[in-house]
Amino acid sequence: MDDTTSRLFGMAKGLPLKKIKTDADFKTAAETFCTKGKTTADIIASGEKALISLYRGRAGETLDMLRYKRFWEKVTSSITTVQVLSLPPTSAAAKYHSLHVYLQVQDWIDTTCDLQPEMWGWQLSSGRLDPCTTDLPPAPELLLKMIRCNCKSDCRSKRCTCRKHGLEYSLACGECKGIGCLNSPSPELLAVCDD
């Protein structure tokens, strides 16, 4: 297996290395990733504890609570737009990140590792393994209906806001309004959804 573990946005390698020396709870959570035979539940729980520690959360706080708290702090004190990437990950994203890390660490420790990637946050798609990043929609349905692009053409560009967020077109979209849009669902999919 190749090196496939991503890093957390804006977090240098030095912080976890310092934490492992100074924070006993973080060290215990990190050691879980080096232990063979852990369950996905063990890894998800340890991953969340480690991330809460890295993002300076408090005991008893969940990752989602910490994310909300950090978001609120930035909204109330910032004069510019809050960069969502600078927030702690959601618990759903952290779950998959932790599973990926465990699989990678086990592969590094034991190259004969027999763990099945599909059980550790990967999916087989068109003959290749792709990482799962979350099992939740990008945002609540009500909010998704408000996201729209202002593309001047057929939403072919990677700059299309809808495409960036993994969304199909919206009737509120700029020029195309979904007509002739390359970001609209296929007619076959629409027919299945209508049935």
N, C-alpha and C positions, 0 to 999 in steps of 0.2 A: 504494500500500500504506500502511495506517495504521502508526502507531508501535506495534509489537508486541513489542518486546524487553523482557523482564523484568529485574529486578535481582536480585542475590544477596541472600539473607536477611541482614539485619543489617549490610550493607556499604554505607556511604554513598558518594556520588559522589566525595568528596574523596580517598579512598585511591587509586583508580586514577589520578587526575590527578596526585597526588604521585609515585606509582610511575613514571609515564611520564617524569618529569623526572629521577628518581634511579636507576632500574634499567634498564640497557641491555638485558638479556634480556627484560624485560617490554615495553619499547618496541619491540623487534624483533618480538615475538609480536603486539603490538597493531597494528603497521603492516601485518601480513599481512591484517587485516580490511579495510584501506583499498585493497588492491591487487586490481585487476580480474583475472579469469581464474584464480583459485586453485581447486584441486581440493578436494573434501570432505575428503580425507586431510590436505591442508595445513592446512585450517581446524581440523579436530579436533585435530591435533598442536599447533598454535599456541594454540588455546583451552585445552588442558590445561596447557601451559607457563605461560600467563598466569594461570590460576587457581591453580596451585601457587605462583607468585610472590605473588599477592594473599593467599593463606592462609599465607604465610611458610614454605613448604616448602623442602627442601634440594635441591641439584643431584642428579640421579639418582633422585629420589623420584617415584613415580607418584601420581596423585590418589587412587587407592584406598588406597595405603599411607599417605598423609597423612591421609586420612579415618579410617582405623583407628587411627593414632597419636593423633590428636586425640580420638577417642572414648575410647580407653584412658586418656588423660590426664584427661579429664573424669570418667570412672567412678572412677578411683582417688583423685581429689581433691575430688569434689563430695559435698555432703551432701543434695542434691536429685536429682530425676530428670534425666537428660541430655536436653536438648532437641535432637532430631535435626536440626532446622532450623539449629542453630548450627554444625553440622559442614560441612566442605567437601562439595560435591556428589559423587555417585558419578561415575565416568568415563562411564557410560552417560548420565546426566542432563547432564553437561557437554558431551558430544558434541552433543546436540540443542540445548542452549543456545548453543553456539558456532555451529552452523549457522544458527540463527535470527538471531543477531547479525550474521553475515556478510551474509545476505540483506537485513537491515534497513539496514546501513551502505551496501551497494551501491545500494540504492534511494534513500537519502539523497543519495549522491554523484551518481548518474545516474538521474534520474527516468524515463528510457527503458530502465531495466534490464530485460533479457529473461531473467533467471534464472527457472526454473520452481520455484515454492515446494515442490512435491512432492519435488524433489531436494535440498531444503535444510531438511528436518525438519518438513514440514507434510503433512497428509493431507486429502484432500477427503472430507467426510462430510456427507451430506444437503444438498449444494449449497453448503457453506461450508468454508473452510479452518480446520482445527483444528491446534494445535501438537502434535507428538509430544514427549513428555517423557522417555521412556526406552524401551529395547527389552528390558528385564529385568522379571521379576515384582517386586512390591513387597518381597518377602523370600523366603528359601529355603522350599521346600514344607513342611518340617518345622515351621518357625516359623509359617507361615500357618495351620497346623492348630491352633495354640495360641491364635491371636487369636480373641476372641469378644466379643460385646456383652452387655450386661445390660439391653437394652430391655425395658420393661414391656408393650409392645404389639407391633405388627406390623413394626417396623423402618422405619417410614415417615419418621421424623425424620432430619434431617441430622446429628444428634448421634450416630447409630448408629455405633459403633466400626467395625463391619465395612464399612459403606457408606463411611465416611471413608477407609478403606484400600483401597477398590476391590475388596472381597472379597464374595463371596456368603455366605449364612448358613453357619453351622457347627452341627453337632449339639450342640456345647458352648454354644451361645448361650443367653442368659438364659431368658426365658419361652417363646418360640415354638418353639425347637428345630427351626426350619425349616418347621414346619407352619403354613400360612396366612401365611407371612412374605412381605412385599412385596419382600424382598431376595433371594428365591430365584430360580433360573433358570426360564425358561419351560418348560412341559411338552414343547414341541417340541424345545427344546435338549437336554433330558434324554433324549428318545427318540433323537436323533441320536447322543448320547454313548454310549448303551447299545448301539447297533448295531455 
